[in-house]
Each structure stands twice: as C-alpha cells, then as structure tokens.
C-alpha cells in the first residue's frame, strides 16, 4: 500500500500559495465564503482538467468517488456538489485566476 502523497497533491504542492492568496485577496474572492474556498474551487477545476472531465456532473461523480481522499488531495471541504461548484464558477470573479495565471507566467520567465 502506498504510504506517500497522491500524485495530484504532489503536483499542487508546486502552486505558489502566497501568489494565489494575494490574487484572491485582491479580488475579495473568499469574502463571505464559509466552506468552499477559492482554493478548493481551483483544486476542483485543476483536478477536472488533469483527469479530462467534461462536465460538472463528471467532476462531481469523480470527486464523490474519492470523498474519503479529498483531504489528501488538498481539499478543505468535506464534499463537493454540482450546485456548489456551479455557483462558485458563476459568482466568483474569473479575474482571480487570470491574475494568478499572469503571475505564474511572470515567475516562469524569471526561471
């Protein structure tokens, strides 16, 4: 049995959290948010991208199958429903992730 970290969490360990938090704070992304943070949304969408999920239903089903491992994948929420993910995608500013991407491109240029 594997005693190490899951591959997805190993990949997400390379995300510069200070840069991400700065982008979230700039756009007030976690303002009045109780459970499903911007980082949880980022993880869910990254997971969907890396596992080739095509719809919110696919994402929800796959994450529900892995419900006992969500914490080990990096999520801080207990479950992720389609409605929660849909509302987060509709309400939260897309500029958070656009700024984060621009910062990552800037970091990559300096390497």
Order of alpha helices (4+ residues) and beta strands (2+ residues): alpha-alpha-alpha-alpha-alpha-alpha-alpha
